[in-house]
Amino acid sequence: MRFRFVRVALALVIAGALPACNSGAPKSRTAAGQAEAQSNAGRGRSVYIAQCAACHGRDGTGGQIGPQLRNEHLRRTFAQVRDIVLDPEPPMPKLFPARLSAADVRDVSAFVETL
Ligand code: HEC
């Protein structure tokens, strides 16, 4: 009985320690990887139309202000697009967090990768 209790307690300790192993990985890479895995490009499309299309064109072919984003996936990874949206070079405006939620940034970055 007592031995069994120790085994259960040990299993709980090990299970509790497992997620901590991940914390050794570079944080930004993990965060971007998780964001990509959870992203929803379909939802990102509506974010794009509302927040990005005015400058980059409805289908990513570029506008008067923003460069084209067609085939952006050949030039930049999801993580790189996400970094640009989070911290853009002027004249691109910083839309996060005032106009875009973290989920919006994630999903719109995934959508850009489909253009
Ligand atoms: C007010 C206009 C404007 C809006 C709105 C805007 N952008 Fe931009 N964006 C720009 C401009 C201008 C650049 C070029 C910046 C530079 O010179 O590096 C740019 C650059 C980019 C780039 C890098 C392109 C490359 O390969 O060099 C990405 C990716 C991008 N924008 C995505 C987005 C997304 C996604 C949104 C919506 C959430 C958005 N932009 C909203 C104007 C805009």
Backbone and ligand atoms as CSV (ligand in chain L), in Angstrom:
chain,resi,resn,atom,element,x,y,z
A,1,MET,N,N,0.838,-1.199,0.000
A,1,MET,CA,C,0.000,0.000,0.000
A,1,MET,C,C,0.871,1.247,0.000
A,2,ARG,N,N,1.835,1.247,0.912
A,2,ARG,CA,C,2.712,2.391,1.040
A,2,ARG,C,C,3.594,2.536,-0.210
A,3,PHE,N,N,4.065,1.405,-0.734
A,3,PHE,CA,C,4.907,1.410,-1.927
A,3,PHE,C,C,4.135,1.992,-3.121
A,4,ARG,N,N,2.876,1.587,-3.200
A,4,ARG,CA,C,2.031,2.063,-4.285
A,4,ARG,C,C,1.877,3.593,-4.219
A,5,PHE,N,N,1.719,4.084,-3.010
A,5,PHE,CA,C,1.574,5.539,-2.827
A,5,PHE,C,C,2.830,6.253,-3.344
A,6,VAL,N,N,3.991,5.686,-3.024
A,6,VAL,CA,C,5.249,6.304,-3.461
A,6,VAL,C,C,5.328,6.315,-4.982
A,7,ARG,N,N,4.879,5.198,-5.600
A,7,ARG,CA,C,4.941,5.144,-7.068
A,7,ARG,C,C,4.042,6.204,-7.701
A,8,VAL,N,N,2.843,6.348,-7.141
A,8,VAL,CA,C,1.910,7.345,-7.672
A,8,VAL,C,C,2.505,8.746,-7.497
A,9,ALA,N,N,3.065,8.976,-6.309
A,9,ALA,CA,C,3.640,10.295,-6.040
A,9,ALA,C,C,4.781,10.571,-7.014
A,10,LEU,N,N,5.616,9.552,-7.257
A,10,LEU,CA,C,6.739,9.709,-8.187
A,10,LEU,C,C,6.245,10.033,-9.584
A,11,ALA,N,N,5.201,9.329,-10.035
A,11,ALA,CA,C,4.655,9.558,-11.368
A,11,ALA,C,C,4.160,10.992,-11.478
A,12,LEU,N,N,3.533,11.468,-10.430
A,12,LEU,CA,C,3.017,12.843,-10.457
A,12,LEU,C,C,4.157,13.846,-10.547
A,13,VAL,N,N,5.219,13.582,-9.808
A,13,VAL,CA,C,6.363,14.499,-9.828
A,13,VAL,C,C,6.978,14.522,-11.230
A,14,ILE,N,N,7.128,13.329,-11.832
A,14,ILE,CA,C,7.735,13.261,-13.160
A,14,ILE,C,C,6.844,13.962,-14.180
A,15,ALA,N,N,5.540,13.693,-14.102
A,15,ALA,CA,C,4.611,14.320,-15.048
A,15,ALA,C,C,4.649,15.833,-14.904
A,16,GLY,N,N,4.771,16.289,-13.683
A,16,GLY,CA,C,4.805,17.725,-13.436
A,16,GLY,C,C,6.078,18.355,-13.969
A,17,ALA,N,N,7.165,17.565,-13.963
A,17,ALA,CA,C,8.455,18.112,-14.382
A,17,ALA,C,C,8.578,18.155,-15.899
A,18,LEU,N,N,7.844,17.302,-16.600
A,18,LEU,CA,C,8.001,17.208,-18.062
A,18,LEU,C,C,7.809,18.529,-18.800
A,19,PRO,N,N,6.702,19.245,-18.563
A,19,PRO,CA,C,6.531,20.497,-19.318
A,19,PRO,C,C,7.676,21.468,-19.069
A,20,ALA,N,N,8.303,21.378,-17.917
A,20,ALA,CA,C,9.399,22.281,-17.592
A,20,ALA,C,C,10.596,22.045,-18.507
A,21,CYS,N,N,10.732,20.838,-19.061
A,21,CYS,CA,C,11.858,20.535,-19.936
A,21,CYS,C,C,11.862,21.465,-21.143
A,22,ASN,N,N,10.693,21.838,-21.619
A,22,ASN,CA,C,10.592,22.685,-22.801
A,22,ASN,C,C,11.147,24.079,-22.578
A,23,SER,N,N,11.179,24.497,-21.334
A,23,SER,CA,C,11.567,25.874,-21.073
A,23,SER,C,C,13.022,26.130,-21.426
A,24,GLY,N,N,13.795,25.069,-21.712
A,24,GLY,CA,C,15.177,25.257,-22.115
A,24,GLY,C,C,15.294,25.741,-23.549
A,25,ALA,N,N,14.247,25.512,-24.372
A,25,ALA,CA,C,14.285,25.917,-25.775
A,25,ALA,C,C,14.202,27.434,-25.884
A,26,PRO,N,N,14.789,28.001,-26.977
A,26,PRO,CA,C,14.698,29.459,-27.148
A,26,PRO,C,C,13.236,29.890,-27.147
A,27,LYS,N,N,12.938,30.891,-26.360
A,27,LYS,CA,C,11.550,31.224,-26.127
A,27,LYS,C,C,10.838,31.730,-27.379
A,28,SER,N,N,11.496,32.601,-28.152
A,28,SER,CA,C,10.832,33.174,-29.308
A,28,SER,C,C,10.495,32.090,-30.327
A,29,ARG,N,N,11.421,31.150,-30.522
A,29,ARG,CA,C,11.174,30.086,-31.488
A,29,ARG,C,C,9.993,29.247,-31.048
A,30,THR,N,N,9.947,28.945,-29.769
A,30,THR,CA,C,8.845,28.154,-29.253
A,30,THR,C,C,7.541,28.907,-29.410
A,31,ALA,N,N,7.557,30.200,-29.088
A,31,ALA,CA,C,6.336,30.989,-29.173
A,31,ALA,C,C,5.849,31.067,-30.616
A,32,ALA,N,N,6.762,31.297,-31.560
A,32,ALA,CA,C,6.362,31.384,-32.963
A,32,ALA,C,C,5.869,30.030,-33.455
A,33,GLY,N,N,6.555,28.969,-33.038
A,33,GLY,CA,C,6.142,27.627,-33.449
A,33,GLY,C,C,4.762,27.287,-32.934
A,34,GLN,N,N,4.509,27.630,-31.689
A,34,GLN,CA,C,3.183,27.376,-31.115
A,34,GLN,C,C,2.129,28.194,-31.823
A,35,ALA,N,N,2.462,29.461,-32.113
A,35,ALA,CA,C,1.503,30.337,-32.785
A,35,ALA,C,C,1.164,29.768,-34.159
A,36,GLU,N,N,2.189,29.279,-34.873
A,36,GLU,CA,C,1.947,28.747,-36.207
A,36,GLU,C,C,1.039,27.516,-36.130
A,37,ALA,N,N,1.305,26.663,-35.144
A,37,ALA,CA,C,0.507,25.451,-35.000
A,37,ALA,C,C,-0.954,25.775,-34.697
A,38,GLN,N,N,-1.191,26.859,-33.975
A,38,GLN,CA,C,-2.562,27.198,-33.579
A,38,GLN,C,C,-3.237,28.137,-34.571
A,39,SER,N,N,-2.517,28.556,-35.608
A,39,SER,CA,C,-3.055,29.618,-36.456
A,39,SER,C,C,-4.208,29.138,-37.337
A,40,ASN,N,N,-5.053,30.096,-37.720
A,40,ASN,CA,C,-6.222,29.821,-38.550
A,40,ASN,C,C,-6.201,30.828,-39.705
A,41,ALA,N,N,-5.679,30.387,-40.857
A,41,ALA,CA,C,-5.516,31.296,-41.994
A,41,ALA,C,C,-6.861,31.797,-42.513
A,42,GLY,N,N,-7.900,30.980,-42.379
A,42,GLY,CA,C,-9.229,31.399,-42.829
A,42,GLY,C,C,-9.709,32.609,-42.046
A,43,ARG,N,N,-9.501,32.575,-40.752
A,43,ARG,CA,C,-9.857,33.713,-39.917
A,43,ARG,C,C,-8.931,34.888,-40.232
A,44,GLY,N,N,-7.670,34.577,-40.515
A,44,GLY,CA,C,-6.696,35.615,-40.836
A,44,GLY,C,C,-7.068,36.391,-42.088
A,45,ARG,N,N,-7.802,35.752,-42.983
A,45,ARG,CA,C,-8.222,36.418,-44.214
A,45,ARG,C,C,-9.096,37.635,-43.891
A,46,SER,N,N,-10.038,37.479,-42.970
A,46,SER,CA,C,-10.895,38.632,-42.639
A,46,SER,C,C,-10.099,39.724,-41.953
A,47,VAL,N,N,-9.122,39.328,-41.129
A,47,VAL,CA,C,-8.260,40.330,-40.495
A,47,VAL,C,C,-7.492,41.081,-41.584
A,48,TYR,N,N,-6.975,40.335,-42.560
A,48,TYR,CA,C,-6.200,40.940,-43.644
A,48,TYR,C,C,-7.056,41.950,-44.416
A,49,ILE,N,N,-8.268,41.530,-44.788
A,49,ILE,CA,C,-9.143,42.420,-45.566
A,49,ILE,C,C,-9.402,43.711,-44.776
A,50,ALA,N,N,-9.629,43.562,-43.481
A,50,ALA,CA,C,-9.973,44.727,-42.664
A,50,ALA,C,C,-8.766,45.626,-42.374
A,51,GLN,N,N,-7.592,45.036,-42.155
A,51,GLN,CA,C,-6.470,45.813,-41.622
A,51,GLN,C,C,-5.287,45.995,-42.575
A,52,CYS,N,N,-5.164,45.167,-43.594
A,52,CYS,CA,C,-3.945,45.185,-44.400
A,52,CYS,C,C,-4.216,45.497,-45.874
A,53,ALA,N,N,-5.411,45.117,-46.351
A,53,ALA,CA,C,-5.688,45.187,-47.786
A,53,ALA,C,C,-5.598,46.605,-48.339
A,54,ALA,N,N,-5.931,47.600,-47.536
A,54,ALA,CA,C,-5.902,48.981,-48.020
A,54,ALA,C,C,-4.513,49.338,-48.529
A,55,CYS,N,N,-3.474,48.836,-47.890
A,55,CYS,CA,C,-2.104,49.153,-48.303
A,55,CYS,C,C,-1.484,48.069,-49.177
A,56,HIS,N,N,-1.821,46.816,-48.918
A,56,HIS,CA,C,-1.140,45.715,-49.624
A,56,HIS,C,C,-1.980,45.108,-50.739
A,57,GLY,N,N,-3.204,45.616,-50.928
A,57,GLY,CA,C,-4.065,45.073,-51.973
A,57,GLY,C,C,-4.879,43.904,-51.464
A,58,ARG,N,N,-6.099,43.779,-51.958
A,58,ARG,CA,C,-7.003,42.729,-51.482
A,58,ARG,C,C,-6.428,41.336,-51.649
A,59,ASP,N,N,-5.721,41.116,-52.755
A,59,ASP,CA,C,-5.151,39.787,-52.990
A,59,ASP,C,C,-3.631,39.787,-52.836
A,60,GLY,N,N,-3.115,40.813,-52.168
A,60,GLY,CA,C,-1.679,40.833,-51.878
A,60,GLY,C,C,-0.823,41.320,-53.027
A,61,THR,N,N,-1.451,41.894,-54.076
A,61,THR,CA,C,-0.658,42.339,-55.225
A,61,THR,C,C,-0.055,43.722,-55.011
A,62,GLY,N,N,-0.228,44.249,-53.826
A,62,GLY,CA,C,0.387,45.537,-53.517
A,62,GLY,C,C,-0.556,46.683,-53.814
A,63,GLY,N,N,-0.310,47.806,-53.121
A,63,GLY,CA,C,-1.141,48.981,-53.328
A,63,GLY,C,C,-0.252,50.183,-53.541
A,64,GLN,N,N,-0.812,51.362,-53.335
A,64,GLN,CA,C,-0.015,52.569,-53.525
A,64,GLN,C,C,0.978,52.740,-52.386
A,65,ILE,N,N,0.643,52.185,-51.221
A,65,ILE,CA,C,1.511,52.383,-50.057
A,65,ILE,C,C,2.364,51.144,-49.769
A,66,GLY,N,N,1.710,50.000,-49.673
A,66,GLY,CA,C,2.437,48.791,-49.262
A,66,GLY,C,C,2.949,47.972,-50.434
A,67,PRO,N,N,4.061,47.261,-50.238
A,67,PRO,CA,C,4.587,46.374,-51.282
A,67,PRO,C,C,3.692,45.146,-51.440
A,68,GLN,N,N,3.852,44.442,-52.541
A,68,GLN,CA,C,3.041,43.242,-52.728
A,68,GLN,C,C,3.466,42.140,-51.751
A,69,LEU,N,N,2.487,41.346,-51.348
A,69,LEU,CA,C,2.771,40.246,-50.415
A,69,LEU,C,C,2.554,38.889,-51.087
A,70,ARG,N,N,2.336,38.929,-52.394
A,70,ARG,CA,C,2.215,37.681,-53.149
A,70,ARG,C,C,3.493,36.874,-53.015
A,71,ASN,N,N,3.346,35.563,-52.777
A,71,ASN,CA,C,4.498,34.666,-52.637
A,71,ASN,C,C,5.438,35.072,-51.509
A,72,GLU,N,N,4.889,35.761,-50.533
A,72,GLU,CA,C,5.703,36.144,-49.380
A,72,GLU,C,C,6.295,34.898,-48.703
A,73,HIS,N,N,5.583,33.784,-48.805
A,73,HIS,CA,C,6.080,32.555,-48.170
A,73,HIS,C,C,7.408,32.088,-48.765
A,74,LEU,N,N,7.722,32.550,-49.992
A,74,LEU,CA,C,9.012,32.186,-50.589
A,74,LEU,C,C,10.138,33.055,-50.035
A,75,ARG,N,N,9.761,34.233,-49.525
A,75,ARG,CA,C,10.762,35.174,-49.018
A,75,ARG,C,C,10.887,35.133,-47.505
A,76,ARG,N,N,9.753,34.884,-46.832
A,76,ARG,CA,C,9.762,34.950,-45.371
A,76,ARG,C,C,8.963,33.819,-44.766
A,77,THR,N,N,9.452,33.359,-43.610
A,77,THR,CA,C,8.728,32.317,-42.876
A,77,THR,C,C,7.569,32.952,-42.112
A,78,PHE,N,N,6.688,32.093,-41.615
A,78,PHE,CA,C,5.590,32.547,-40.763
A,78,PHE,C,C,6.135,33.420,-39.625
A,79,ALA,N,N,7.205,32.958,-38.989
A,79,ALA,CA,C,7.751,33.688,-37.834
A,79,ALA,C,C,8.248,35.073,-38.244
A,80,GLN,N,N,8.828,35.175,-39.443
A,80,GLN,CA,C,9.330,36.481,-39.908
A,80,GLN,C,C,8.177,37.436,-40.221
A,81,VAL,N,N,7.124,36.913,-40.853
A,81,VAL,CA,C,5.955,37.760,-41.135
A,81,VAL,C,C,5.356,38.237,-39.817
A,82,ARG,N,N,5.232,37.315,-38.878
A,82,ARG,CA,C,4.668,37.650,-37.573
A,82,ARG,C,C,5.505,38.738,-36.889
A,83,ASP,N,N,6.825,38.626,-36.978
A,83,ASP,CA,C,7.700,39.639,-36.371
A,83,ASP,C,C,7.485,41.009,-37.017
A,84,ILE,N,N,7.279,41.023,-38.349
A,84,ILE,CA,C,7.058,42.298,-39.047
A,84,ILE,C,C,5.742,42.923,-38.584
A,85,VAL,N,N,4.701,42.100,-38.462
A,85,VAL,CA,C,3.404,42.642,-38.033
A,85,VAL,C,C,3.506,43.145,-36.586
A,86,LEU,N,N,4.258,42.430,-35.761
A,86,LEU,CA,C,4.395,42.842,-34.356
A,86,LEU,C,C,5.231,44.108,-34.215
A,87,ASP,N,N,6.234,44.255,-35.092
A,87,ASP,CA,C,7.169,45.372,-34.943
A,87,ASP,C,C,7.596,45.863,-36.331
A,88,PRO,N,N,6.690,46.523,-37.055
A,88,PRO,CA,C,6.961,46.878,-38.449
A,88,PRO,C,C,7.914,48.055,-38.622
A,89,GLU,N,N,8.525,48.092,-39.818
A,89,GLU,CA,C,9.349,49.241,-40.214
A,89,GLU,C,C,8.403,50.324,-40.727
A,90,PRO,N,N,8.583,51.591,-40.326
A,90,PRO,CA,C,7.775,52.650,-40.906
A,90,PRO,C,C,8.029,52.682,-42.424
A,91,PRO,N,N,7.060,53.046,-43.238
A,91,PRO,CA,C,5.768,53.620,-42.878
A,91,PRO,C,C,4.680,52.604,-42.540
A,92,MET,N,N,4.993,51.314,-42.492
A,92,MET,CA,C,3.942,50.376,-42.082
A,92,MET,C,C,3.593,50.654,-40.628
A,93,PRO,N,N,2.297,50.810,-40.322
A,93,PRO,CA,C,1.900,51.167,-38.959
A,93,PRO,C,C,1.948,49.984,-38.002
A,94,LYS,N,N,2.189,50.292,-36.742
A,94,LYS,CA,C,2.151,49.243,-35.706
A,94,LYS,C,C,0.705,49.065,-35.284
A,95,LEU,N,N,0.118,47.932,-35.648
A,95,LEU,CA,C,-1.308,47.706,-35.408
A,95,LEU,C,C,-1.562,46.893,-34.142
A,96,PHE,N,N,-0.516,46.230,-33.661
A,96,PHE,CA,C,-0.625,45.444,-32.432
A,96,PHE,C,C,-0.055,46.272,-31.286
A,97,PRO,N,N,-0.727,46.369,-30.156
A,97,PRO,CA,C,-1.964,45.684,-29.759
A,97,PRO,C,C,-3.220,46.549,-29.904
A,98,ALA,N,N,-3.086,47.784,-30.431
A,98,ALA,CA,C,-4.253,48.668,-30.450
A,98,ALA,C,C,-5.364,48.124,-31.359
A,99,ARG,N,N,-4.989,47.689,-32.580
A,99,ARG,CA,C,-6.029,47.257,-33.525
A,99,ARG,C,C,-6.055,45.762,-33.746
A,100,LEU,N,N,-4.956,45.086,-33.416
A,100,LEU,CA,C,-4.890,43.633,-33.606
A,100,LEU,C,C,-4.629,42.937,-32.283
A,101,SER,N,N,-5.359,41.855,-32.030
A,101,SER,CA,C,-5.070,41.022,-30.865
A,101,SER,C,C,-3.925,40.078,-31.230
A,102,ALA,N,N,-3.396,39.385,-30.239
A,102,ALA,CA,C,-2.332,38.413,-30.512
A,102,ALA,C,C,-2.842,37.343,-31.475
A,103,ALA,N,N,-4.097,36.937,-31.321
A,103,ALA,CA,C,-4.680,35.927,-32.214
A,103,ALA,C,C,-4.805,36.481,-33.632
A,104,ASP,N,N,-5.150,37.769,-33.757
A,104,ASP,CA,C,-5.233,38.390,-35.084
A,104,ASP,C,C,-3.873,38.358,-35.772
A,105,VAL,N,N,-2.827,38.728,-35.036
A,105,VAL,CA,C,-1.468,38.751,-35.603
A,105,VAL,C,C,-1.087,37.351,-36.075
A,106,ARG,N,N,-1.368,36.368,-35.242
A,106,ARG,CA,C,-1.054,34.975,-35.564
A,106,ARG,C,C,-1.789,34.551,-36.837
A,107,ASP,N,N,-3.101,34.800,-36.883
A,107,ASP,CA,C,-3.906,34.306,-37.994
A,107,ASP,C,C,-3.612,35.072,-39.291
A,108,VAL,N,N,-3.399,36.388,-39.183
A,108,VAL,CA,C,-3.134,37.151,-40.405
A,108,VAL,C,C,-1.759,36.773,-40.964
A,109,SER,N,N,-0.815,36.448,-40.105
A,109,SER,CA,C,0.509,36.014,-40.575
A,109,SER,C,C,0.378,34.695,-41.333
A,110,ALA,N,N,-0.448,33.806,-40.818
A,110,ALA,CA,C,-0.671,32.524,-41.501
A,110,ALA,C,C,-1.338,32.766,-42.852
A,111,PHE,N,N,-2.269,33.725,-42.901
A,111,PHE,CA,C,-2.943,34.020,-44.173
A,111,PHE,C,C,-1.958,34.588,-45.186
A,112,VAL,N,N,-1.091,35.499,-44.741
A,112,VAL,CA,C,-0.100,36.090,-45.658
A,112,VAL,C,C,0.738,34.975,-46.300
A,113,GLU,N,N,1.026,33.934,-45.555
A,113,GLU,CA,C,1.829,32.832,-46.084
A,113,GLU,C,C,1.088,32.038,-47.160
A,114,THR,N,N,-0.225,32.273,-47.320
A,114,THR,CA,C,-0.989,31.558,-48.358
A,114,THR,C,C,-1.147,32.396,-49.629
A,115,LEU,N,N,-0.691,33.648,-49.604
A,115,LEU,CA,C,-0.943,34.540,-50.753
A,115,LEU,C,C,-0.066,34.172,-51.959
L,1,HEC,C1,C,-0.689,52.031,-43.885
L,1,HEC,C2,C,-0.295,51.016,-44.806
L,1,HEC,C3,C,-0.010,49.600,-44.318
L,1,HEC,C4,C,-0.834,48.781,-43.595
L,1,HEC,C5,C,-2.232,49.077,-43.039
L,1,HEC,C6,C,-0.133,47.531,-43.464
L,1,HEC,N1,N,1.092,47.590,-44.067
L,1,HEC,FE1,FE,2.445,46.105,-44.248
L,1,HEC,N2,N,3.751,47.367,-45.100
L,1,HEC,C7,C,3.485,48.673,-45.448
L,1,HEC,C8,C,4.695,49.269,-46.010
L,1,HEC,C9,C,4.823,50.695,-46.518
L,1,HEC,C10,C,5.686,48.266,-45.968
L,1,HEC,C11,C,7.159,48.390,-46.383
L,1,HEC,C12,C,7.919,48.795,-45.152
L,1,HEC,C13,C,9.395,48.876,-45.439
L,1,HEC,O1,O,9.788,49.793,-46.152
L,1,HEC,O2,O,10.125,48.010,-44.948
L,1,HEC,C14,C,5.050,47.075,-45.413
L,1,HEC,C15,C,5.702,45.864,-45.262
L,1,HEC,C16,C,5.082,44.692,-44.889
L,1,HEC,C17,C,5.679,43.378,-44.906
L,1,HEC,C18,C,7.104,43.067,-45.359
L,1,HEC,C19,C,7.082,42.929,-46.855
L,1,HEC,C20,C,8.429,42.525,-47.396
L,1,HEC,O3,O,8.587,41.351,-47.762
L,1,HEC,O4,O,9.316,43.363,-47.407
L,1,HEC,C21,C,4.752,42.504,-44.472
L,1,HEC,C22,C,4.908,40.992,-44.324
L,1,HEC,C23,C,3.558,43.247,-44.175
L,1,HEC,N3,N,3.787,44.582,-44.452
L,1,HEC,C24,C,2.393,42.699,-43.713
L,1,HEC,C25,C,1.291,43.448,-43.314
L,1,HEC,C26,C,0.114,42.892,-42.677
L,1,HEC,C27,C,-0.086,41.421,-42.407
L,1,HEC,C28,C,-0.719,43.946,-42.411
L,1,HEC,C29,C,-2.043,43.910,-41.709
L,1,HEC,C30,C,-2.058,43.338,-40.389
L,1,HEC,C31,C,-0.083,45.149,-42.900
L,1,HEC,N4,N,1.132,44.813,-43.436
L,1,HEC,C32,C,-0.644,46.415,-42.823
L,1,HEC,C33,C,2.293,49.330,-45.303
L,1,HEC,C34,C,1.193,48.859,-44.602
